[in-house]
C-alpha cells in the first residue's frame, strides 16, 4: 500500500491523482495505524519549512515516520527538504533522515527558482523538463542522482538507501518520479 502523509501543507490531491493514474492504490493518512501498514510512504509539501515541521510534530508524525524508515519513502518538494537534518528557512530542525542542511539558493539568477528546467542525470529517463518553484535547496552530495542548472547545480532528486526525494512539482514530475522509483526499487535502472 502507498500512503501519502497528510500534515495539512501539501499538494496531496495532485500527487494522489498522479499515482492513481499509474495504476496504484493510494491512501491519504496522518495516523500511525495506516502509515505503519504502508509499503511506500510519500511526504509531499508546499509551504514554509518551519511551519511544516511544527505541524508534523503537533501530529506526532515525526515519531511515526522515524519508526518507518525501513520502508520506501518518497519526499516531494517541501517533503524533500523536510527529510534533511536542518533548514535555514526558519532555522528549524528537520526529520533528519538525510544528512545535510537546506539553504537558500545562491545564484545570480532570480530567486525563487520558478519555471521549467531540464534535469541533468546519468539515468536517461530523468533527463527531462520538470517544473520548479523554490527558494531553498539541498546540498550537492554523492546521493544526488539528478540536478537542475540554475546558475549553480541545484539538487532535484536525491537517493539515500530506500529514501528518494524530489525538488520539483507538477503531475509530470510525479509521474516520472514514481515510475523511476518503481524501477529503482525493482533494480531496473534502464
C-alpha positions as CSV (number, residue, x, y, z in Angstrom):
1,X,0.0,0.0,0.0
2,X,1.1,3.5,-0.8
3,X,0.4,6.1,1.8
4,X,0.5,9.9,1.3
5,X,1.2,11.6,4.6
6,X,-1.3,14.4,5.3
7,X,0.0,17.1,7.6
8,X,-2.0,19.9,6.2
9,X,0.6,21.6,3.9
10,X,0.7,19.7,0.7
11,X,-0.5,19.2,-2.9
12,X,-2.0,15.9,-1.8
13,X,-4.8,15.7,-4.4
14,X,-2.4,16.2,-7.3
15,X,0.0,13.6,-6.0
16,X,-2.8,11.1,-5.3
17,X,-4.3,11.5,-8.8
18,X,-0.9,11.2,-10.5
19,X,-0.1,7.9,-8.7
20,X,-3.6,6.5,-9.2
21,X,-3.2,7.3,-12.9
22,X,-0.2,5.0,-12.9
23,X,-2.5,2.2,-11.6
24,X,-1.6,2.2,-7.9
25,X,-3.9,2.3,-4.9
26,X,-3.2,5.3,-2.7
27,X,-4.4,6.1,0.8
28,X,-4.1,9.5,2.4
29,X,-3.5,9.5,6.2
30,X,-1.8,11.0,9.2
31,X,-2.3,8.1,11.6
32,X,0.2,5.5,12.8
33,X,-2.3,2.7,12.2
34,X,-2.3,3.4,8.4
35,X,1.2,4.7,7.9
36,X,2.6,1.6,9.7
37,X,1.0,-0.6,7.1
38,X,2.5,1.2,4.1
39,X,4.9,-0.3,1.8
40,X,5.7,3.1,0.4
41,X,5.3,6.4,2.2
42,X,5.1,9.7,0.3
43,X,5.7,13.0,2.0
44,X,4.6,15.9,-0.2
45,X,4.5,19.5,0.7
46,X,4.2,23.1,-0.2
47,X,5.0,26.0,2.1
48,X,7.4,27.1,4.8
49,X,9.8,24.5,6.4
50,X,9.4,25.6,10.0
51,X,5.6,25.7,9.7
52,X,5.6,22.3,8.2
53,X,7.8,20.8,10.9
54,X,5.6,22.4,13.6
55,X,2.6,20.6,12.1
56,X,4.4,17.3,11.7
57,X,5.5,17.5,15.4
58,X,2.0,18.5,16.5
59,X,0.6,15.5,14.8
60,X,3.4,13.3,16.1
61,X,4.3,12.4,12.5
62,X,8.0,12.8,13.2
63,X,7.9,9.8,15.5
64,X,5.6,7.8,13.2
65,X,7.8,8.4,10.2
66,X,11.0,7.7,12.2
67,X,9.8,4.3,13.1
68,X,9.0,3.6,9.5
69,X,12.4,4.5,7.9
70,X,12.9,0.9,6.9
71,X,10.2,1.4,4.3
72,X,10.4,3.1,0.9
73,X,10.0,6.8,1.4
74,X,9.5,9.5,-1.3
75,X,9.7,13.2,-0.5
76,X,8.3,15.7,-3.0
77,X,9.0,19.5,-3.0
78,X,8.9,20.6,0.7
79,X,8.6,17.0,1.6
80,X,12.1,16.5,0.2
81,X,13.5,19.3,2.3
82,X,11.8,18.1,5.5
83,X,13.8,14.8,5.3
84,X,17.0,16.7,5.9
85,X,18.5,17.5,9.3
86,X,18.0,21.2,9.2
87,X,16.8,24.2,7.2
88,X,17.9,27.8,7.2
89,X,14.3,28.6,6.3
90,X,13.0,29.4,9.8
91,X,16.2,27.9,11.4
92,X,14.4,24.7,12.1
93,X,15.4,21.1,12.5
94,X,14.0,18.6,10.0
95,X,13.3,14.9,10.2
96,X,17.0,14.0,10.0
97,X,16.6,11.1,7.6
98,X,19.1,12.6,5.2
99,X,22.3,14.3,6.4
100,X,22.7,18.0,5.5
101,X,21.3,21.4,5.7
102,X,18.7,23.1,3.4
103,X,20.0,26.5,2.5
104,X,18.8,29.5,0.4
105,X,19.7,29.2,-3.3
106,X,22.9,31.1,-4.0
107,X,22.8,32.2,-7.7
108,X,22.9,35.3,-9.8
109,X,19.5,34.3,-11.2
110,X,16.2,35.4,-9.7
111,X,15.1,33.5,-6.6
112,X,12.7,31.8,-6.3
113,X,13.7,29.3,-9.0
114,X,10.5,29.4,-10.9
115,X,9.6,27.5,-14.1
116,X,10.6,24.7,-16.3
117,X,14.1,23.4,-16.2
118,X,15.9,20.4,-17.5
119,X,17.2,17.7,-15.2
120,X,20.8,16.5,-15.6
121,X,21.3,12.8,-14.7
122,X,23.1,9.7,-15.7
123,X,19.7,8.0,-15.8
124,X,18.2,8.7,-19.2
125,X,14.6,8.6,-18.1
126,X,15.4,11.5,-15.7
127,X,16.8,13.8,-18.4
128,X,13.7,15.8,-19.0
129,X,12.0,19.1,-18.1
130,X,10.2,19.5,-14.8
131,X,8.7,22.5,-13.1
132,X,10.3,24.2,-10.1
133,X,9.1,26.7,-7.5
134,X,11.5,27.0,-4.6
135,X,13.9,29.3,-2.9
136,X,15.8,26.7,-0.9
137,X,18.0,23.8,-1.9
138,X,19.5,20.6,-0.6
139,X,23.3,20.3,-0.6
140,X,25.1,18.6,-3.5
141,X,26.4,15.2,-2.5
142,X,27.1,11.8,-3.8
143,X,23.5,10.9,-3.2
144,X,22.2,13.4,-5.8
145,X,21.1,11.5,-8.9
146,X,19.6,14.5,-10.8
147,X,20.1,18.2,-10.6
148,X,19.0,21.3,-12.4
149,X,21.4,24.0,-13.6
150,X,20.3,27.5,-12.4
151,X,23.4,29.5,-12.1
152,X,24.6,26.7,-9.8
153,X,23.8,23.0,-9.7
154,X,20.6,22.6,-7.7
155,X,19.8,19.1,-6.5
156,X,16.5,17.9,-7.8
157,X,16.5,14.1,-7.0
158,X,18.4,12.6,-4.1
159,X,18.5,8.9,-3.3
160,X,19.7,7.6,0.0
161,X,19.2,3.8,0.5
162,X,15.4,3.5,0.2
163,X,14.6,7.2,0.5
164,X,14.1,9.1,-2.7
165,X,13.3,12.8,-2.7
166,X,12.3,15.2,-5.5
167,X,12.5,19.0,-5.5
168,X,10.2,19.5,-8.5
169,X,6.5,19.8,-8.8
170,X,3.6,19.1,-11.2
171,X,2.0,15.9,-12.3
172,X,4.6,15.2,-15.0
173,X,7.4,15.2,-12.3
174,X,5.3,12.9,-10.1
175,X,4.6,10.5,-12.9
176,X,8.2,10.5,-14.0
177,X,9.4,10.3,-10.4
178,X,7.2,7.4,-9.3
179,X,8.0,5.4,-12.4
180,X,11.7,5.9,-11.6
181,X,11.1,4.9,-8.0
182,X,9.4,1.6,-9.1
183,X,12.3,0.8,-11.4
184,X,14.9,1.7,-8.7
185,X,13.2,-0.5,-6.1
186,X,13.0,-3.4,-8.6
187,X,16.6,-3.0,-9.6
188,X,15.7,-2.0,-13.2
189,X,17.9,1.1,-13.9
190,X,17.2,1.4,-17.6
